[in-house]
């Protein structure tokens, strides 16, 4: 299987979720192949030269994920009460 070349530009660094050695799980806005930036969740090295597999999302998908997480965590709060 041939490897396909691609370009990327991190247009906004939103935040680091966790770190493990030289890798950090980050939420960023990334432009892939000069297209409009999307939200991107993946592991990166400190210099952003190497990346792990990740997930890209539109703003609508990110909001839906937030709502699912909020709902899941609020259900856990009810169990703790």
HTML snippet that shows the backbone in 3Dmol.js (N, CA, C, O; Angstrom):
<script src="https://3Dmol.org/build/3Dmol-min.js"></script>
<div id="view" style="width:600px;height:400px;position:relative"></div>
<script>
const pdb = `
ATOM      1  N   UNK A   1       0.845  -1.177   0.000  1.00  0.00           N
ATOM      2  CA  UNK A   1       0.000   0.000   0.000  1.00  0.00           C
ATOM      3  C   UNK A   1       0.890   1.240   0.000  1.00  0.00           C
ATOM      4  O   UNK A   1       1.799   1.352   0.822  1.00  0.00           O
ATOM      5  N   UNK A   2       0.638   2.148  -0.898  1.00  0.00           N
ATOM      6  CA  UNK A   2       1.450   3.352  -1.022  1.00  0.00           C
ATOM      7  C   UNK A   2       1.111   4.345   0.079  1.00  0.00           C
ATOM      8  O   UNK A   2      -0.044   4.480   0.481  1.00  0.00           O
ATOM      9  N   UNK A   3       2.143   5.041   0.561  1.00  0.00           N
ATOM     10  CA  UNK A   3       1.939   6.081   1.565  1.00  0.00           C
ATOM     11  C   UNK A   3       1.564   7.371   0.862  1.00  0.00           C
ATOM     12  O   UNK A   3       2.204   7.761  -0.115  1.00  0.00           O
ATOM     13  N   UNK A   4       0.543   8.024   1.349  1.00  0.00           N
ATOM     14  CA  UNK A   4       0.080   9.266   0.743  1.00  0.00           C
ATOM     15  C   UNK A   4       0.688  10.443   1.506  1.00  0.00           C
ATOM     16  O   UNK A   4       0.645  10.486   2.736  1.00  0.00           O
ATOM     17  N   UNK A   5       1.253  11.391   0.766  1.00  0.00           N
ATOM     18  CA  UNK A   5       1.793  12.591   1.400  1.00  0.00           C
ATOM     19  C   UNK A   5       0.655  13.518   1.791  1.00  0.00           C
ATOM     20  O   UNK A   5      -0.370  13.580   1.112  1.00  0.00           O
ATOM     21  N   UNK A   6       0.839  14.233   2.883  1.00  0.00           N
ATOM     22  CA  UNK A   6      -0.159  15.190   3.337  1.00  0.00           C
ATOM     23  C   UNK A   6       0.553  16.327   4.044  1.00  0.00           C
ATOM     24  O   UNK A   6       1.710  16.203   4.446  1.00  0.00           O
ATOM     25  N   UNK A   7      -0.156  17.436   4.188  1.00  0.00           N
ATOM     26  CA  UNK A   7       0.378  18.579   4.915  1.00  0.00           C
ATOM     27  C   UNK A   7      -0.557  18.890   6.070  1.00  0.00           C
ATOM     28  O   UNK A   7      -1.744  18.565   6.043  1.00  0.00           O
ATOM     29  N   UNK A   8       0.005  19.522   7.079  1.00  0.00           N
ATOM     30  CA  UNK A   8      -0.808  19.946   8.217  1.00  0.00           C
ATOM     31  C   UNK A   8      -0.227  21.219   8.807  1.00  0.00           C
ATOM     32  O   UNK A   8       0.975  21.474   8.737  1.00  0.00           O
ATOM     33  N   UNK A   9      -1.116  22.006   9.388  1.00  0.00           N
ATOM     34  CA  UNK A   9      -0.706  23.199  10.119  1.00  0.00           C
ATOM     35  C   UNK A   9      -1.588  23.321  11.346  1.00  0.00           C
ATOM     36  O   UNK A   9      -2.812  23.391  11.234  1.00  0.00           O
ATOM     37  N   UNK A  10      -0.968  23.347  12.517  1.00  0.00           N
ATOM     38  CA  UNK A  10      -1.719  23.580  13.747  1.00  0.00           C
ATOM     39  C   UNK A  10      -2.018  25.071  13.783  1.00  0.00           C
ATOM     40  O   UNK A  10      -1.114  25.889  13.954  1.00  0.00           O
ATOM     41  N   UNK A  11      -3.284  25.419  13.623  1.00  0.00           N
ATOM     42  CA  UNK A  11      -3.664  26.835  13.562  1.00  0.00           C
ATOM     43  C   UNK A  11      -3.995  27.396  14.936  1.00  0.00           C
ATOM     44  O   UNK A  11      -3.942  28.608  15.145  1.00  0.00           O
ATOM     45  N   UNK A  12      -4.339  26.510  15.882  1.00  0.00           N
ATOM     46  CA  UNK A  12      -4.631  26.950  17.250  1.00  0.00           C
ATOM     47  C   UNK A  12      -4.364  25.801  18.215  1.00  0.00           C
ATOM     48  O   UNK A  12      -4.909  24.710  18.051  1.00  0.00           O
ATOM     49  N   UNK A  13      -3.534  26.043  19.212  1.00  0.00           N
ATOM     50  CA  UNK A  13      -3.276  25.062  20.262  1.00  0.00           C
ATOM     51  C   UNK A  13      -4.268  25.325  21.388  1.00  0.00           C
ATOM     52  O   UNK A  13      -4.171  26.335  22.086  1.00  0.00           O
ATOM     53  N   UNK A  14      -5.215  24.422  21.560  1.00  0.00           N
ATOM     54  CA  UNK A  14      -6.276  24.636  22.547  1.00  0.00           C
ATOM     55  C   UNK A  14      -5.839  24.170  23.931  1.00  0.00           C
ATOM     56  O   UNK A  14      -6.027  24.889  24.912  1.00  0.00           O
ATOM     57  N   UNK A  15      -5.256  22.967  24.023  1.00  0.00           N
ATOM     58  CA  UNK A  15      -4.798  22.519  25.334  1.00  0.00           C
ATOM     59  C   UNK A  15      -4.279  21.102  25.347  1.00  0.00           C
ATOM     60  O   UNK A  15      -4.544  20.308  24.444  1.00  0.00           O
ATOM     61  N   UNK A  16      -3.526  20.802  26.400  1.00  0.00           N
ATOM     62  CA  UNK A  16      -2.960  19.467  26.629  1.00  0.00           C
ATOM     63  C   UNK A  16      -3.837  18.749  27.637  1.00  0.00           C
ATOM     64  O   UNK A  16      -4.145  19.289  28.700  1.00  0.00           O
ATOM     65  N   UNK A  17      -4.238  17.533  27.301  1.00  0.00           N
ATOM     66  CA  UNK A  17      -5.084  16.735  28.188  1.00  0.00           C
ATOM     67  C   UNK A  17      -4.227  15.884  29.120  1.00  0.00           C
ATOM     68  O   UNK A  17      -4.529  15.763  30.307  1.00  0.00           O
ATOM     69  N   UNK A  18      -3.155  15.291  28.583  1.00  0.00           N
ATOM     70  CA  UNK A  18      -2.256  14.482  29.408  1.00  0.00           C
ATOM     71  C   UNK A  18      -0.919  14.359  28.694  1.00  0.00           C
ATOM     72  O   UNK A  18      -0.801  14.641  27.502  1.00  0.00           O
ATOM     73  N   UNK A  19       0.095  13.926  29.459  1.00  0.00           N
ATOM     74  CA  UNK A  19       1.421  13.689  28.883  1.00  0.00           C
ATOM     75  C   UNK A  19       1.918  12.327  29.324  1.00  0.00           C
ATOM     76  O   UNK A  19       1.571  11.828  30.394  1.00  0.00           O
ATOM     77  N   UNK A  20       2.739  11.743  28.471  1.00  0.00           N
ATOM     78  CA  UNK A  20       3.362  10.455  28.765  1.00  0.00           C
ATOM     79  C   UNK A  20       4.721  10.447  28.069  1.00  0.00           C
ATOM     80  O   UNK A  20       4.803  10.254  26.857  1.00  0.00           O
ATOM     81  N   UNK A  21       5.774  10.657  28.836  1.00  0.00           N
ATOM     82  CA  UNK A  21       7.108  10.735  28.248  1.00  0.00           C
ATOM     83  C   UNK A  21       7.201  11.921  27.310  1.00  0.00           C
ATOM     84  O   UNK A  21       6.895  13.050  27.694  1.00  0.00           O
ATOM     85  N   UNK A  22       7.626  11.666  26.074  1.00  0.00           N
ATOM     86  CA  UNK A  22       7.792  12.736  25.090  1.00  0.00           C
ATOM     87  C   UNK A  22       6.494  13.063  24.351  1.00  0.00           C
ATOM     88  O   UNK A  22       6.477  13.953  23.501  1.00  0.00           O
ATOM     89  N   UNK A  23       5.414  12.357  24.666  1.00  0.00           N
ATOM     90  CA  UNK A  23       4.151  12.518  23.955  1.00  0.00           C
ATOM     91  C   UNK A  23       3.123  13.243  24.810  1.00  0.00           C
ATOM     92  O   UNK A  23       3.089  13.087  26.031  1.00  0.00           O
ATOM     93  N   UNK A  24       2.283  14.041  24.147  1.00  0.00           N
ATOM     94  CA  UNK A  24       1.206  14.747  24.834  1.00  0.00           C
ATOM     95  C   UNK A  24      -0.086  14.569  24.041  1.00  0.00           C
ATOM     96  O   UNK A  24      -0.101  14.721  22.819  1.00  0.00           O
ATOM     97  N   UNK A  25      -1.165  14.246  24.744  1.00  0.00           N
ATOM     98  CA  UNK A  25      -2.489  14.177  24.130  1.00  0.00           C
ATOM     99  C   UNK A  25      -3.038  15.586  24.114  1.00  0.00           C
ATOM    100  O   UNK A  25      -3.230  16.194  25.167  1.00  0.00           O
ATOM    101  N   UNK A  26      -3.296  16.117  22.905  1.00  0.00           N
ATOM    102  CA  UNK A  26      -3.654  17.521  22.756  1.00  0.00           C
ATOM    103  C   UNK A  26      -4.949  17.686  21.962  1.00  0.00           C
ATOM    104  O   UNK A  26      -5.278  16.880  21.092  1.00  0.00           O
ATOM    105  N   UNK A  27      -5.665  18.752  22.292  1.00  0.00           N
ATOM    106  CA  UNK A  27      -6.786  19.205  21.475  1.00  0.00           C
ATOM    107  C   UNK A  27      -6.330  20.475  20.777  1.00  0.00           C
ATOM    108  O   UNK A  27      -5.974  21.459  21.426  1.00  0.00           O
ATOM    109  N   UNK A  28      -6.343  20.446  19.451  1.00  0.00           N
ATOM    110  CA  UNK A  28      -5.897  21.575  18.634  1.00  0.00           C
ATOM    111  C   UNK A  28      -6.875  21.795  17.484  1.00  0.00           C
ATOM    112  O   UNK A  28      -7.744  20.964  17.219  1.00  0.00           O
ATOM    113  N   UNK A  29      -6.718  22.915  16.818  1.00  0.00           N
ATOM    114  CA  UNK A  29      -7.363  23.115  15.520  1.00  0.00           C
ATOM    115  C   UNK A  29      -6.261  22.931  14.483  1.00  0.00           C
ATOM    116  O   UNK A  29      -5.202  23.554  14.557  1.00  0.00           O
ATOM    117  N   UNK A  30      -6.537  22.058  13.512  1.00  0.00           N
ATOM    118  CA  UNK A  30      -5.520  21.697  12.526  1.00  0.00           C
ATOM    119  C   UNK A  30      -6.101  21.816  11.122  1.00  0.00           C
ATOM    120  O   UNK A  30      -7.225  21.390  10.856  1.00  0.00           O
ATOM    121  N   UNK A  31      -5.316  22.399  10.240  1.00  0.00           N
ATOM    122  CA  UNK A  31      -5.651  22.440   8.818  1.00  0.00           C
ATOM    123  C   UNK A  31      -4.908  21.296   8.139  1.00  0.00           C
ATOM    124  O   UNK A  31      -3.677  21.267   8.120  1.00  0.00           O
ATOM    125  N   UNK A  32      -5.659  20.364   7.588  1.00  0.00           N
ATOM    126  CA  UNK A  32      -5.079  19.226   6.878  1.00  0.00           C
ATOM    127  C   UNK A  32      -5.140  19.513   5.377  1.00  0.00           C
ATOM    128  O   UNK A  32      -6.209  19.812   4.845  1.00  0.00           O
ATOM    129  N   UNK A  33      -4.012  19.423   4.704  1.00  0.00           N
ATOM    130  CA  UNK A  33      -3.934  19.631   3.255  1.00  0.00           C
ATOM    131  C   UNK A  33      -4.532  20.973   2.837  1.00  0.00           C
ATOM    132  O   UNK A  33      -5.224  21.073   1.824  1.00  0.00           O
ATOM    133  N   UNK A  34      -4.251  21.996   3.635  1.00  0.00           N
ATOM    134  CA  UNK A  34      -4.654  23.384   3.356  1.00  0.00           C
ATOM    135  C   UNK A  34      -6.168  23.575   3.320  1.00  0.00           C
ATOM    136  O   UNK A  34      -6.659  24.539   2.732  1.00  0.00           O
ATOM    137  N   UNK A  35      -6.909  22.659   3.948  1.00  0.00           N
ATOM    138  CA  UNK A  35      -8.367  22.810   4.052  1.00  0.00           C
ATOM    139  C   UNK A  35      -8.696  23.587   5.320  1.00  0.00           C
ATOM    140  O   UNK A  35      -7.809  23.886   6.120  1.00  0.00           O
ATOM    141  N   UNK A  36      -9.969  23.911   5.500  1.00  0.00           N
ATOM    142  CA  UNK A  36     -10.408  24.640   6.693  1.00  0.00           C
ATOM    143  C   UNK A  36     -10.025  23.843   7.945  1.00  0.00           C
ATOM    144  O   UNK A  36     -10.151  22.618   7.960  1.00  0.00           O
ATOM    145  N   UNK A  37      -9.561  24.525   8.988  1.00  0.00           N
ATOM    146  CA  UNK A  37      -9.162  23.824  10.216  1.00  0.00           C
ATOM    147  C   UNK A  37     -10.337  23.090  10.863  1.00  0.00           C
ATOM    148  O   UNK A  37     -11.476  23.556  10.837  1.00  0.00           O
ATOM    149  N   UNK A  38     -10.027  21.932  11.441  1.00  0.00           N
ATOM    150  CA  UNK A  38     -10.995  21.154  12.211  1.00  0.00           C
ATOM    151  C   UNK A  38     -10.407  20.909  13.596  1.00  0.00           C
ATOM    152  O   UNK A  38      -9.201  21.044  13.803  1.00  0.00           O
ATOM    153  N   UNK A  39     -11.267  20.549  14.537  1.00  0.00           N
ATOM    154  CA  UNK A  39     -10.789  20.182  15.869  1.00  0.00           C
ATOM    155  C   UNK A  39     -10.125  18.827  15.760  1.00  0.00           C
ATOM    156  O   UNK A  39     -10.620  17.940  15.065  1.00  0.00           O
ATOM    157  N   UNK A  40      -9.006  18.665  16.444  1.00  0.00           N
ATOM    158  CA  UNK A  40      -8.189  17.472  16.288  1.00  0.00           C
ATOM    159  C   UNK A  40      -7.707  17.016  17.660  1.00  0.00           C
ATOM    160  O   UNK A  40      -7.117  17.793  18.410  1.00  0.00           O
ATOM    161  N   UNK A  41      -7.961  15.761  17.979  1.00  0.00           N
ATOM    162  CA  UNK A  41      -7.535  15.163  19.244  1.00  0.00           C
ATOM    163  C   UNK A  41      -6.580  14.029  18.923  1.00  0.00           C
ATOM    164  O   UNK A  41      -6.979  13.023  18.336  1.00  0.00           O
ATOM    165  N   UNK A  42      -5.306  14.189  19.310  1.00  0.00           N
ATOM    166  CA  UNK A  42      -4.308  13.152  19.053  1.00  0.00           C
ATOM    167  C   UNK A  42      -3.065  13.389  19.904  1.00  0.00           C
ATOM    168  O   UNK A  42      -2.918  14.439  20.531  1.00  0.00           O
ATOM    169  N   UNK A  43      -2.169  12.397  19.918  1.00  0.00           N
ATOM    170  CA  UNK A  43      -0.892  12.532  20.616  1.00  0.00           C
ATOM    171  C   UNK A  43       0.129  13.143  19.662  1.00  0.00           C
ATOM    172  O   UNK A  43       0.205  12.795  18.484  1.00  0.00           O
ATOM    173  N   UNK A  44       0.918  14.076  20.222  1.00  0.00           N
ATOM    174  CA  UNK A  44       1.982  14.762  19.489  1.00  0.00           C
ATOM    175  C   UNK A  44       3.259  14.736  20.326  1.00  0.00           C
ATOM    176  O   UNK A  44       3.209  14.680  21.555  1.00  0.00           O
ATOM    177  N   UNK A  45       4.400  14.779  19.643  1.00  0.00           N
ATOM    178  CA  UNK A  45       5.652  15.016  20.352  1.00  0.00           C
ATOM    179  C   UNK A  45       5.736  16.515  20.647  1.00  0.00           C
ATOM    180  O   UNK A  45       4.987  17.311  20.080  1.00  0.00           O
ATOM    181  N   UNK A  46       6.651  16.889  21.537  1.00  0.00           N
ATOM    182  CA  UNK A  46       6.782  18.291  21.950  1.00  0.00           C
ATOM    183  C   UNK A  46       6.965  19.242  20.770  1.00  0.00           C
ATOM    184  O   UNK A  46       6.440  20.355  20.780  1.00  0.00           O
ATOM    185  N   UNK A  47       7.710  18.804  19.749  1.00  0.00           N
ATOM    186  CA  UNK A  47       8.002  19.676  18.605  1.00  0.00           C
ATOM    187  C   UNK A  47       6.938  19.591  17.502  1.00  0.00           C
ATOM    188  O   UNK A  47       7.061  20.246  16.468  1.00  0.00           O
ATOM    189  N   UNK A  48       5.917  18.798  17.723  1.00  0.00           N
ATOM    190  CA  UNK A  48       4.833  18.588  16.744  1.00  0.00           C
ATOM    191  C   UNK A  48       5.344  18.031  15.415  1.00  0.00           C
ATOM    192  O   UNK A  48       4.711  18.223  14.377  1.00  0.00           O
ATOM    193  N   UNK A  49       6.488  17.342  15.444  1.00  0.00           N
ATOM    194  CA  UNK A  49       7.022  16.719  14.229  1.00  0.00           C
ATOM    195  C   UNK A  49       6.453  15.313  14.036  1.00  0.00           C
ATOM    196  O   UNK A  49       6.317  14.851  12.903  1.00  0.00           O
ATOM    197  N   UNK A  50       6.122  14.636  15.132  1.00  0.00           N
ATOM    198  CA  UNK A  50       5.555  13.291  15.055  1.00  0.00           C
ATOM    199  C   UNK A  50       4.180  13.310  15.702  1.00  0.00           C
ATOM    200  O   UNK A  50       3.934  14.039  16.662  1.00  0.00           O
ATOM    201  N   UNK A  51       3.287  12.486  15.151  1.00  0.00           N
ATOM    202  CA  UNK A  51       1.927  12.424  15.674  1.00  0.00           C
ATOM    203  C   UNK A  51       1.464  10.984  15.719  1.00  0.00           C
ATOM    204  O   UNK A  51       1.937  10.129  14.970  1.00  0.00           O
ATOM    205  N   UNK A  52       0.516  10.738  16.626  1.00  0.00           N
ATOM    206  CA  UNK A  52      -0.134   9.443  16.692  1.00  0.00           C
ATOM    207  C   UNK A  52      -1.460   9.504  15.948  1.00  0.00           C
ATOM    208  O   UNK A  52      -1.831  10.534  15.385  1.00  0.00           O
ATOM    209  N   UNK A  53      -2.154   8.390  15.959  1.00  0.00           N
ATOM    210  CA  UNK A  53      -3.485   8.372  15.352  1.00  0.00           C
ATOM    211  C   UNK A  53      -4.406   9.271  16.156  1.00  0.00           C
ATOM    212  O   UNK A  53      -4.247   9.422  17.367  1.00  0.00           O
ATOM    213  N   UNK A  54      -5.363   9.863  15.475  1.00  0.00           N
ATOM    214  CA  UNK A  54      -6.238  10.790  16.165  1.00  0.00           C
ATOM    215  C   UNK A  54      -7.622  10.834  15.565  1.00  0.00           C
ATOM    216  O   UNK A  54      -7.984  10.037  14.700  1.00  0.00           O
ATOM    217  N   UNK A  55      -8.378  11.789  16.052  1.00  0.00           N
ATOM    218  CA  UNK A  55      -9.756  11.999  15.623  1.00  0.00           C
ATOM    219  C   UNK A  55      -9.921  13.467  15.272  1.00  0.00           C
ATOM    220  O   UNK A  55      -9.506  14.340  16.035  1.00  0.00           O
ATOM    221  N   UNK A  56     -10.525  13.746  14.120  1.00  0.00           N
ATOM    222  CA  UNK A  56     -10.853  15.116  13.758  1.00  0.00           C
ATOM    223  C   UNK A  56     -12.362  15.289  13.826  1.00  0.00           C
ATOM    224  O   UNK A  56     -13.120  14.376  13.501  1.00  0.00           O
ATOM    225  N   UNK A  57     -12.787  16.476  14.254  1.00  0.00           N
ATOM    226  CA  UNK A  57     -14.214  16.748  14.440  1.00  0.00           C
ATOM    227  C   UNK A  57     -14.542  18.165  14.004  1.00  0.00           C
ATOM    228  O   UNK A  57     -13.724  19.077  14.122  1.00  0.00           O
ATOM    229  N   UNK A  58     -15.753  18.328  13.500  1.00  0.00           N
ATOM    230  CA  UNK A  58     -16.271  19.670  13.246  1.00  0.00           C
ATOM    231  C   UNK A  58     -16.692  20.271  14.586  1.00  0.00           C
ATOM    232  O   UNK A  58     -16.702  19.578  15.603  1.00  0.00           O
ATOM    233  N   UNK A  59     -17.034  21.543  14.588  1.00  0.00           N
ATOM    234  CA  UNK A  59     -17.506  22.166  15.828  1.00  0.00           C
ATOM    235  C   UNK A  59     -18.801  21.506  16.303  1.00  0.00           C
ATOM    236  O   UNK A  59     -18.998  21.325  17.505  1.00  0.00           O
ATOM    237  N   UNK A  60     -19.672  21.152  15.381  1.00  0.00           N
ATOM    238  CA  UNK A  60     -20.926  20.476  15.742  1.00  0.00           C
ATOM    239  C   UNK A  60     -20.646  19.132  16.405  1.00  0.00           C
ATOM    240  O   UNK A  60     -21.279  18.793  17.405  1.00  0.00           O
ATOM    241  N   UNK A  61     -19.706  18.364  15.862  1.00  0.00           N
ATOM    242  CA  UNK A  61     -19.353  17.081  16.453  1.00  0.00           C
ATOM    243  C   UNK A  61     -18.696  17.255  17.817  1.00  0.00           C
ATOM    244  O   UNK A  61     -18.953  16.475  18.734  1.00  0.00           O
ATOM    245  N   UNK A  62     -17.852  18.270  17.954  1.00  0.00           N
ATOM    246  CA  UNK A  62     -17.202  18.539  19.241  1.00  0.00           C
ATOM    247  C   UNK A  62     -18.238  18.895  20.304  1.00  0.00           C
ATOM    248  O   UNK A  62     -18.146  18.435  21.442  1.00  0.00           O
ATOM    249  N   UNK A  63     -19.228  19.716  19.934  1.00  0.00           N
ATOM    250  CA  UNK A  63     -20.293  20.069  20.880  1.00  0.00           C
ATOM    251  C   UNK A  63     -21.117  18.834  21.259  1.00  0.00           C
ATOM    252  O   UNK A  63     -21.500  18.683  22.419  1.00  0.00           O
ATOM    253  N   UNK A  64     -21.391  17.960  20.302  1.00  0.00           N
ATOM    254  CA  UNK A  64     -22.132  16.727  20.595  1.00  0.00           C
ATOM    255  C   UNK A  64     -21.334  15.841  21.545  1.00  0.00           C
ATOM    256  O   UNK A  64     -21.907  15.242  22.455  1.00  0.00           O
ATOM    257  N   UNK A  65     -20.019  15.750  21.347  1.00  0.00           N
ATOM    258  CA  UNK A  65     -19.155  14.986  22.246  1.00  0.00           C
ATOM    259  C   UNK A  65     -19.182  15.585  23.642  1.00  0.00           C
ATOM    260  O   UNK A  65     -19.284  14.856  24.628  1.00  0.00           O
ATOM    261  N   UNK A  66     -19.092  16.906  23.736  1.00  0.00           N
ATOM    262  CA  UNK A  66     -19.156  17.589  25.031  1.00  0.00           C
ATOM    263  C   UNK A  66     -20.466  17.250  25.748  1.00  0.00           C
ATOM    264  O   UNK A  66     -20.468  16.946  26.941  1.00  0.00           O
ATOM    265  N   UNK A  67     -21.577  17.305  25.009  1.00  0.00           N
ATOM    266  CA  UNK A  67     -22.875  17.008  25.609  1.00  0.00           C
ATOM    267  C   UNK A  67     -22.938  15.569  26.108  1.00  0.00           C
ATOM    268  O   UNK A  67     -23.467  15.313  27.189  1.00  0.00           O
ATOM    269  N   UNK A  68     -22.401  14.623  25.326  1.00  0.00           N
ATOM    270  CA  UNK A  68     -22.380  13.221  25.756  1.00  0.00           C
ATOM    271  C   UNK A  68     -21.539  13.038  27.019  1.00  0.00           C
ATOM    272  O   UNK A  68     -21.931  12.312  27.933  1.00  0.00           O
ATOM    273  N   UNK A  69     -20.389  13.696  27.064  1.00  0.00           N
ATOM    274  CA  UNK A  69     -19.514  13.602  28.239  1.00  0.00           C
ATOM    275  C   UNK A  69     -20.196  14.225  29.447  1.00  0.00           C
ATOM    276  O   UNK A  69     -20.184  13.646  30.534  1.00  0.00           O
ATOM    277  N   UNK A  70     -20.796  15.412  29.265  1.00  0.00           N
ATOM    278  CA  UNK A  70     -21.503  16.061  30.374  1.00  0.00           C
ATOM    279  C   UNK A  70     -22.618  15.166  30.905  1.00  0.00           C
ATOM    280  O   UNK A  70     -22.785  15.029  32.117  1.00  0.00           O
ATOM    281  N   UNK A  71     -23.382  14.557  29.998  1.00  0.00           N
ATOM    282  CA  UNK A  71     -24.479  13.674  30.411  1.00  0.00           C
ATOM    283  C   UNK A  71     -23.944  12.460  31.150  1.00  0.00           C
ATOM    284  O   UNK A  71     -24.487  12.071  32.184  1.00  0.00           O
ATOM    285  N   UNK A  72     -22.889  11.863  30.631  1.00  0.00           N
ATOM    286  CA  UNK A  72     -22.300  10.683  31.256  1.00  0.00           C
ATOM    287  C   UNK A  72     -21.776  11.008  32.652  1.00  0.00           C
ATOM    288  O   UNK A  72     -22.014  10.260  33.600  1.00  0.00           O
ATOM    289  N   UNK A  73     -21.070  12.117  32.773  1.00  0.00           N
ATOM    290  CA  UNK A  73     -20.485  12.471  34.065  1.00  0.00           C
ATOM    291  C   UNK A  73     -21.551  12.894  35.067  1.00  0.00           C
ATOM    292  O   UNK A  73     -21.404  12.633  36.261  1.00  0.00           O
ATOM    293  N   UNK A  74     -22.616  13.538  34.610  1.00  0.00           N
ATOM    294  CA  UNK A  74     -23.685  13.943  35.543  1.00  0.00           C
ATOM    295  C   UNK A  74     -24.425  12.711  36.059  1.00  0.00           C
ATOM    296  O   UNK A  74     -24.881  12.705  37.202  1.00  0.00           O
ATOM    297  N   UNK A  75     -24.551  11.670  35.239  1.00  0.00           N
ATOM    298  CA  UNK A  75     -25.155  10.418  35.710  1.00  0.00           C
ATOM    299  C   UNK A  75     -24.297   9.788  36.793  1.00  0.00           C
ATOM    300  O   UNK A  75     -24.824   9.223  37.752  1.00  0.00           O
ATOM    301  N   UNK A  76     -22.987   9.877  36.651  1.00  0.00           N
ATOM    302  CA  UNK A  76     -22.075   9.367  37.667  1.00  0.00           C
ATOM    303  C   UNK A  76     -22.205  10.120  38.968  1.00  0.00           C
ATOM    304  O   UNK A  76     -22.085   9.527  40.040  1.00  0.00           O
ATOM    305  N   UNK A  77     -22.454  11.441  38.897  1.00  0.00           N
ATOM    306  CA  UNK A  77     -22.654  12.258  40.098  1.00  0.00           C
ATOM    307  C   UNK A  77     -23.884  11.805  40.858  1.00  0.00           C
ATOM    308  O   UNK A  77     -23.888  11.802  42.089  1.00  0.00           O
ATOM    309  N   UNK A  78     -24.939  11.419  40.131  1.00  0.00           N
ATOM    310  CA  UNK A  78     -26.174  10.957  40.776  1.00  0.00           C
ATOM    311  C   UNK A  78     -25.948   9.654  41.514  1.00  0.00           C
ATOM    312  O   UNK A  78     -26.534   9.423  42.571  1.00  0.00           O
ATOM    313  N   UNK A  79     -25.075   8.777  40.943  1.00  0.00           N
ATOM    314  CA  UNK A  79     -24.785   7.504  41.598  1.00  0.00           C
ATOM    315  C   UNK A  79     -23.988   7.712  42.880  1.00  0.00           C
ATOM    316  O   UNK A  79     -24.126   6.942  43.831  1.00  0.00           O
ATOM    317  N   UNK A  80     -23.139   8.769  42.910  1.00  0.00           N
ATOM    318  CA  UNK A  80     -22.304   9.047  44.079  1.00  0.00           C
ATOM    319  C   UNK A  80     -23.114   9.627  45.232  1.00  0.00           C
ATOM    320  O   UNK A  80     -22.690   9.546  46.385  1.00  0.00           O
ATOM    321  N   UNK A  81     -24.287  10.216  44.933  1.00  0.00           N
ATOM    322  CA  UNK A  81     -25.072  10.890  45.960  1.00  0.00           C
ATOM    323  C   UNK A  81     -25.744   9.914  46.916  1.00  0.00           C
ATOM    324  O   UNK A  81     -26.442  10.335  47.838  1.00  0.00           O
TER     325      UNK A  81
END
`;
const viewer = $3Dmol.createViewer("view");
viewer.addModel(pdb, "pdb");
viewer.setStyle({}, {cartoon: {color: "spectrum"}});
viewer.zoomTo();
viewer.render();
</script>
